[in-house]
């Protein structure tokens, strides 16, 4: 690939797209674990970040005005969340 092509991809933000997708997926997983009431330590161990890193991600993603409609509903527990429900129903 030529330098001009790499420069064009970088300036369009496409060169780092796979890394951005991986980071977005990691942050979504952090948010899902946070919604499930896992501790920052548990989340950090699960995703390979420090507790401070998890705190920063949850602080950013938990900003309800910035969330999408379905994530906001989940964060507000408007999706039928039952803290006493069996997480692994038999059946």
C-alpha positions in Angstrom: 0.0 0.0 0.0 1.4 3.4 -0.9 2.1 6.2 1.6 -0.6 8.3 -0.1 -3.2 5.6 0.3 -2.2 5.2 4.0 -2.4 8.9 4.5 -5.8 9.0 2.9 -7.1 6.2 5.1 -5.7 7.8 8.2 -7.2 11.2 7.4 -10.6 9.6 6.8 -10.3 7.9 10.2 -10.5 4.4 8.5 -7.0 3.2 9.4 -7.9 2.8 13.0 -11.5 1.5 12.5 -10.8 -2.1 13.8 -9.3 -0.7 17.0 -12.3 1.7 17.4 -14.7 -1.2 16.9 -12.9 -3.3 19.5 -12.9 -0.4 22.0 -16.6 0.2 21.4 -17.3 -3.5 22.0 -15.2 -3.5 25.2 -17.0 -0.4 26.5 -20.4 -1.9 25.7 -19.4 -5.0 27.6 -18.3 -2.8 30.6 -21.7 -1.0 30.5 -23.6 -4.3 30.4 -21.7 -5.7 33.4 -22.2 -2.4 35.2 -26.0 -2.6 34.5 -25.9 -6.1 35.9 -24.5 -4.6 39.2 -21.0 -6.1 39.0 -18.3 -4.3 40.9 -15.7 -2.2 39.2 -13.1 -4.8 40.3 -15.1 -7.6 38.8 -15.6 -5.7 35.5 -11.9 -4.7 35.4 -10.8 -8.4 35.7 -13.3 -9.4 33.1 -12.2 -6.9 30.4 -8.6 -6.5 31.3 -8.6 -2.9 32.5 -7.7 -1.2 35.7 -10.6 -0.2 38.1 -9.8 3.4 37.2 -10.2 2.6 33.5 -13.6 1.0 34.2 -14.6 4.0 36.3 -13.9 6.3 33.5 -15.8 4.2 30.9 -18.8 3.8 33.2 -18.8 7.5 34.1 -18.9 8.3 30.4 -21.4 5.7 29.3 -23.7 6.2 32.2 -24.4 9.7 31.2 -28.1 9.1 30.4 -28.7 12.0 28.1 -26.0 10.6 25.8 -27.3 7.1 25.7 -29.4 5.6 22.8 -33.0 4.9 23.5 -32.6 1.1 24.3 -29.5 1.6 26.5 -31.2 4.5 28.3 -34.3 2.3 29.0 -32.0 -0.5 30.4 -30.1 2.0 32.5 -33.3 3.3 34.0 -34.4 -0.3 34.5 -37.5 0.3 32.3 -37.0 -3.0 30.5 -38.5 -5.2 33.1 -35.4 -5.6 35.3 -36.1 -7.7 38.3 -33.2 -7.8 40.8 -34.7 -10.9 42.4 -35.2 -12.9 39.3 -33.2 -16.1 38.9 -30.4 -15.2 36.3 -30.3 -18.9 35.2 -33.9 -20.1 35.1 -34.2 -23.9 35.0 -36.1 -25.4 32.4 
